[in-house]
Amino acid sequence: METPNIAFEYYSENHELTDALKAKIEQRIYKLAKKNRDITGVSVAVQQTERSQTPHAYRVRVVVYHRPENIAAVEVAPSVQEALLNALDSVERQVRERRRKLREQWKRP
């Protein structure tokens, strides 16, 4: 089966995502989308929090444009990479759970 056509969108206010991080994101999303056509795009936003409680923390929001409903995860961590990997883990878990529920429609009341 061919690689799905997925649009990637990156946004960062204070921190530039490295090519290595972008490659990691794309690799994990393509692996998640393998043999499926339900993912059409991904948006990644990185913001540095500016509160006194967390002066050196980053908030990462990952939105997967998934049919029939979009899936999002937001994580806050001291480093961009840690927040990004945690958000990707959460999104992957949600996508797998959504697919499982759609496959097992007969279990619905």
Number of C-alpha atoms within 10 A of each C-alpha: 6 6 12 15 12 17 12 15 12 13 15 13 9 11 12 12 16 10 9 9 15 13 11 15 19 16 12 15 20 17 13 16 20 15 12 13 13 17 23 16 16 21 15 23 17 24 17 21 17 11 9 7 8 13 11 13 18 24 19 28 20 23 20 25 18 18 13 10 11 14 19 20 19 19 19 21 18 15 14 22 15 15 21 27 17 18 23 26 13 17 21 20 12 16 21 12 12 16 13 11 13 13 10 9 9 8 8 7 4
